[in-house]
Amino acid sequence: MATSILSDANRRLERALKYVSISDDASERLRYPKASLTVSIPVRMDDGTLKVFQGYRVRYDDTRGPTKGGIRFHPDVTLDEVQSLAFWMTFKCAALNLPLGGAKGGVTVNPKELSKFELERLSRGYIDAIANFIGPDVDVPAPDVYTNPMIMGWMMDQYSIICRKLSPAVITGKPLSMGGSQGRDTATGTGAFYVLQALMGRFNKAPHQTTVAVQGFGNAGSVIARLLFDAGYQVVAVSDSQGGIYAAQGLDIPSIQQFKASTRSLKAVYCEGTVCNVINDHTDITNEELLSLDVDILVPAALENQITATNADTIRARYIFEVANGPITSEADDILNAKGIYIFPDILVNAGGVTVSYFEWVQNRSGLYWSLEDVNARLKTMIVTEAERIWAIAQELAIPPRTAAYVHALERLGDALNDKGTRDYYVSGI
Ligand code: GLU
């Protein structure tokens, strides 16, 4: 890739800056990550050898509060990627009005190739390496791609061992038994569903007349697919990293979830034996084919850079809800905008995860725990309120929803940065 992901992410910032009057000091500050840490993590493998993994933690901006963002275990993790993800977290937290800044972490590893023992040693080793960089009032990690509640539990435990006191608020997305929050595991998909329902209400299209394709059937993709199915939408295609399935009349999402849970792969639902009878007639498709299906709504819920200048022209969906972080490049944005496609951006659509992480952090610090109904009701109120504000900004300024989301976040970030003093403040007093 010619340009870095961070410089591509920064293009969104430059675009939005045209519509907000924030100080030059504030915009200059937001162009650079506050601190980036690169670590080497030595791990004793099961066969006795020592392997050293590369890890990163980036705190992008903490003007609005302690930094927040997940940890990803993936073979493609680079410092550039982690910096961009930390940038997005900064804007996501501000868009949702959470009193938090943005951060991200990652380890370059394919966790599927590790044993459970190795995975635990790597998770604890990563915390040993970054312990001075994080903390309940400093930087609070969480799950991201290929990390889960169990890993968060090991990490919280390791941090508590280092500090010699129990510190549940150092990390979110923990198992319920270790101070996790109700609803955190389903929060990203649930929040995305609330946003989709609220915004699609503006387009007068009944759910049963609306077709949807979901790319990615992990923690976020499978949850939104299920909620859409239950609400009567026609989910006609889903996929995972192995490939996808399509059925014009709609897929039976609960059965697919069940098969995926028992086999950990959508391959198991491809037409084989009795499964075919449960999953109605369908065709196998590739991820690329799924993206270009003629559907009303496309939900990219896998990884970044799925829709680029190369394939943007093939996209036929009318509305895109970005459940993954950064699935569309800024060049592709231009092509899709010119085609009149509405793109509802990641920093709004997938913000349910960090919002319930914030709830978890609040619960850990107060010691009072909320019910699932309470968590979901608060999530719905917060995310729908911000979705409606962003939509109103988009209408008012006649700009795409993504730029509107950045404008909305920038106003809050600008206020916080300005309150620390700008050039105008210091010079006018002299
Ligand atoms: N990794 C998630 C995200 O990208 C959640 C972050 C968090 O809960 O802090 O938004």
Residues whose N, C-alpha, C, O or C-beta is under 5 A from the ligand:
A	BS01	LIG	K68 G69 G70 V140 A142 P143 D144 N350 G353 V354 S357
